[in-house]
Amino acid sequence: MSWNELIVDYGVFLSSFNVKPNGTMSFLLGSGISVQSGIPTGEQLVWEFKREIFCRETRTRKDLVSDLSLQKNQVKLQSYFDNKGGYPKLYAPEEYSFYFKKCYPMASDRELFIQNLVRDKKPSLGHLCLGVLAQQKKIADIWTTNFDDLIEAGMQIVGTSHVLISDAIKMTLLKTRMDMPYIYKLHGDFRYDSIKSTFEEVQKLEESLLGYFLCKSKDSGLVVLGYSGCDESIMSTLETAVNREDSYSYGLYWAIKDESQPNERVVRLIKKHRAKNMASGFIIINTADSFLYDLYSICGGRDETIDSRAVKLFKVKKTIIAPKISKQTK
C-alpha cells in the first residue's frame, strides 16, 4: 500500500472533525504553521546553517549564494559538505541538529539565534483560527515543537484563555487541570526556558511531557500539522502510542502540503494505525492557514478579525477552500 492510498478525502475530514465530540481532538504543530508569520521552516534553516558554515570556511560573500531556493546554490553548498565527509546525507533526519550545532557550537549562541528569529513576529490567520477552535472546545490540547509564542498570541487576540506548559515544573498545573486549552512546548519556550535545539538536547525532552503526550493518546484524536516527523523523541512516542490498542480512537491525521510527500517513517506510522482505524490517514492541504480556516468555518466560527483577514488573504468570502488535487494522486 502506497501512501497515496492512505489519503483521506479533504471534505470528508472537515465534516468528520465537525461532528466529533468536544475535547476529543488535539493538534501536534511544527514549524510549518509559522511560515506565514515569517519564521523559516526547519528545512529552510538547515540551508541557512549550511550557507553560514560554507561562507565562513571558504571566505565567500553571502550575497554570492543569497537565494537558497535556487538549485544551483543548494548543489554548491551540498557538494562542499559531501566532499569534506563526516556530514549527514542530504535530507537526513539529523541534519537540522547537526548543522545548527556546527554553525553555533555554544548553546548560548543557539539560544540567541532562536530569540532573534522569533522576536516581534505576529500570529497568522491560522493561529487565530486555532484560538477560536480552542474557545469552542473543539480542541483541548495543542502540542508544538515550535519555540515561538505565536499560538499563545493568536489565542490572546481572539480572547481565548489558555495554560502554557513548557517544562516539568509547570506540569504540576495538570494535577488540577483547568477548563481551558493547554499548550505544550515540547522543545521549550524562547522567553523562559533553556531552548532544546540540538540532537542531544532534544533527546533530553522532559520525560513528563512526553509521558503525558503518550497518556493523552488514549480515546482521543490527533491532527499533525506543519511537522515533518524528524524528531526521534516525538516520533518514537507516537510509534509507542500507535502500538496501543486504544490509541487515537478518533483518528490520527497527518496533514501534507500539496505536491509534498511524507517520509518513510511517517508513512509506516500512519499505515500501521490505518490498519486499526480506517478514519486515520493523510490530509492534502494548500497551506496551514487555509486548512485551519476551513476547520474554523465548518465548525461555525464567527470572528470579525478572522473573517476580514480571510477575505484579503484568500480573495473569497467564507467558503470551504479545497486544496488542489496533488499530482501524486493522479
KOLDRENMI-332490 format. One record per residue (C-alpha): residue in one letter; x, z, y. Coordinates in steps of 0.001 Angstrom, whole numbers, padded with zeros to 6 digits, always signed. Each point is the difference from the previous one (the first is absolute). Last residue first. Layout:
BEGIN
AXZY
...
This chain:
BEGIN
K-003360-010234+011486
T+000724+003704-000257
Q+003586-000294+001161
K-001004-001888+003103
S-001913+003072+001056
I-003550-000615+001077
K-000255+000905+003655
P-001087+003503+000750
A-003614+000818+000766
I-000713+001409+003446
I-003352+001750-000303
T-001820-000307+003264
K-000073+002111+003145
K+000589-002467+002790
V+002693-002621-000252
K+003219-000852+001837
F+001954+002070-002551
L+002135+002037+002355
K-002115-000101+003154
V-003264+000635-001846
A+001713+002653-002102
R+001230+001865+003075
S-003538+000185+001371
D-001344+001213-003333
I+002657+002673-000426
T-000390+001473+003466
E-003811-000092-000205
D-000152+001800-003332
R-002673-000518-002633
G+000955-000138-003685
G-002746-000991-002403
C+002039+000154-003217
I+000152-003799-000061
S+001588-000032+003436
Y+002652+002681-000574
L+000997-001651-003275
D+000262-003361+001766
Y+002025+001604+002786
L+002346+001481-002585
F+000611-003432-001524
S+000378-001742+003365
D+002583+002558+001156
A+001941+000028-003288
T+000328-003763+000252
N-001407-003014-001830
I-000917+001736-003250
I+000098-000717-003751
I-001181+003028-001970
F+001742+000785-003297
G-001616+001820-002890
S-002054+002941-001217
A-003752-000162-000642
M+000532-000962-003646
N+001286+003499-000767
K+002061+000751-003093
A+001746-003366-000462
R-000036-000324+003797
H+002182+003115+000147
K+002743-001617-002060
K-000226-003295+001871
I+000236+001808+003334
L+003203+001802-000985
R+001570-003021-001709
V-000656-002106+003109
V+001558+002699+002210
R+003146+000004-002130
E+000187-003787+000070
N-000034-000242+003782
P-003184-001003+001786
Q-000596-003439+001519
S-000325-001415+003479
E-002082-003025+001054
D-002746+002230+001435
K+001093+003602+000425
I-000417+002156-003079
A-002240+003080-000127
W+000323+002134-003137
Y-003210+001568-001314
L-000252+002851-002512
G-003633+000605-000909
Y-002721+002634+000252
S+001239+001704-003203
Y+003424+000229+001584
S+001583+002102-002749
D-002085+001624-002749
E+001847-001443-002999
R+003461+000772+001293
N+002669-002685-000335
V-001013-001340+003417
A+000997+003304+001577
T+003480-000066-001528
E+000444-003560+001254
L-001101+001027+003484
T+002518+002856-000051
S+002739-002393-001159
M-000910-002326+002855
I+000172+002791+002569
S+003380+001324-001118
E+001555-003423-000553
D-001000-001356+003395
C-000217-003805-000170
G-003766-000474-000276
S-000481-002507+002804
Y-002355+002063+002177
G-002219-001476+002708
L-003174+001243-001699
V-000583+001871-003258
V-003678+000919-000495
L-000646+002976-002286
G-003078+001274-001826
S-000904+003465-001297
D-000816+001858-003212
K+003547+001327-000402
S+002593-001678+002198
K-000008+003077+002273
C+002219+001915-002448
L+002674-002697+000152
F+000059+000105+003804
Y+000094+003806-000270
G+003110-000172-002144
L+001454-002562+002368
L-000402+002387+002915
S+001105+003102-001942
E+003103-001739-001250
E+001160-000497+003583
L+001793-003295+000054
K+003540+000427-001278
Q+000244-003518-001424
V-000678-001261+003531
E+003144+001763+001187
E+002218-001566-002662
F-001440-003461+000561
T+000272+000231+003769
S-002715+000708+002571
K-001200+003591-000168
I-000504+001077+003598
S+000798+003613+000771
D-003347+001129+001316
Y-001811+000507+003281
R-000455-003125+002068
F+001261-002583-002485
D-002412+001250-002665
G+001016+000191-003641
H+000288-002547-002772
L-003273+000789-001798
K-001880+000610+003237
Y-003431+001166-001244
I-003013-000444+002287
Y-003039+002147-000835
P-003534-000798+001107
M-002305+002851+001056
D-001996+002736-001708
M+002871+002465-000181
R+001961+000812-003125
T+000781+003693-000293
K+002841-000228-002519
L+000799-003441+001374
L+001341+001509+003218
T+002852+001498-002051
M+001303-003557-000342
K+001239+000347+003577
I+003076+001818-001257
A+000697-002627-002647
D+000331-002786+002522
S-001945-002703+001842
I-003662+001030-000133
L-002079-000900+003051
V-003629+001178+000199
H-002586-002104+001803
S-002567-000066+002799
T-001492-003418+000723
G-000725-000816+003645
V+000454-003781-000049
I+003249+000191+002006
Q+001215+003064-001928
M-000434-001742-003312
G+002100-002933+001173
A+002723+002363+001211
E+000097+001736-003390
I+000403-003311-001809
L+002567-001170+002562
D+002290+003032-000323
D+002976-001876-001414
F+002089+000927-003041
N-001885-002178-002474
T-000158+000702-003750
T-003690+000799+000313
W-002740+001836-001861
I-003459+000083+001566
D-002562+002328-001544
A-003735+000422+000539
I-001366-003520+000332
K-003611-001036+000547
K-000363+003307+001819
Q-001576-001810+002975
Q+002768+001465+002177
A+002561-001238-002516
L-001445-003507+000201
V+000000+000356+003802
G+003680+000976+000090
L+000965-002741-002410
C-001658-002471+002358
L+002158+001292+002854
H+003174-000485-002053
G-001100-003521-000883
L-000511-000940+003649
S+003614+000907+000716
P+001429+003365+001036
K+002494-000038+002890
K+003793+000237-000270
D+001728+002290+002506
R+002804+001029-002408
V-000112-001527-003484
L+003363-001764-000156
N+001849+002413+002270
Q-000943+002919-002242
I+000928-001971-003105
F+003453-000835+001364
L+000515+003589+001128
E-000728+001224-003532
R+002429-002495-001474
D+002608+001142+002524
S-000499+003654-001005
A+000356-000934-003671
M+003447-001467+000666
P+000876-003116-002001
Y-001982-002320+002320
C+000349-003624-001150
K+001026+000886-003549
K-002760+002616-000177
F-002605-002490+001151
Y+001512-002713-002202
F-000342+002053-003175
S-003400+001541+000805
Y-001595-003357+000773
E+001683-001972-002770
E-000947+002405-002812
P-003015-002007-001166
A+002119-003179-000428
Y-001109-002732+002407
L+003415-001732-000085
K+002312+001712-002472
P+001467+003313+001041
Y+003597+000102+001332
G+003180+000624-001988
G+001371-003484+000596
K+001507-001391+003186
N-001196-003522-000785
D-003599+001153-000409
F+000227+001883+003302
Y+001138-003030+001998
S-002324-002342-001850
Q-002952+002197+000980
L+000827-000201+003692
K+000467-003760+000083
V-003027-000634-002216
Q-002165+002163+002262
N+001270-001864+003062
K-000682-003393-001566
Q-003457+001139-001124
L-001088+000800+003526
S-002103+003171+000215
L+003018+001989+001156
D+000110-001806+003333
S+002962+001471+001890
V+002818-001143-002258
L+002325-001328+002742
D-001623+002431+002450
K+001469+002843-002027
R+003571-000900+001001
T+002372-000035-002991
R+002802+002544-000396
T+000027-000653-003764
E-000582+003640-000987
R-002124+000866+003038
C-002111-003131-000295
F-000541+000239-003755
I-000984+003676+000084
E-002524-000484+002803
R-001329-003206-001566
K-000531+001672-003356
F-001772+002932+001629
E-002302-002369+001880
W-000691-001906-003220
V-000943+003256-001747
L-002202+000899+002965
Q-002107-003106-000549
E-000555+000959-003635
G-001001+003540+000961
T-002578-001368+002408
P+000708-000120+003714
I-001962+002200+002440
G-001752-001922+002779
S-003449+001536-000226
Q-001284-002989-001962
V+002663+000717-002630
S-001149+003599-000510
I-002213-000582-003066
G+002772-001855-001798
S+002221+003092+000112
G-001838+001643-002878
L-003393+001623-000495
L-001479+001725-003052
F-003716+000347+000641
S-002690+002254-001499
M-003487-000543-001390
T-002312+002657-001478
G-000823+001787+003240
N-003397-001577+000504
P-001525-001520-003131
K+000737-003699-000593
V-002618-002364+001378
N+002105-001443+002839
F+003113-000457-002122
S-001967-002114-002477
S-001332-002216+002773
L+003501-000563+001372
F+001417-000596-003491
V-002646-002597-000777
G+000805-001820+003226
Y+003692-000207-000859
D-000395-001047-003635
V+002442+002075-002039
I+003257-001654-001060
L+001295+001009-003439
E+000040-003541-001359
N+002441-000958+002734
W+002382+002673-001332
S+000494-002050-003149
M-001473+001072-003344
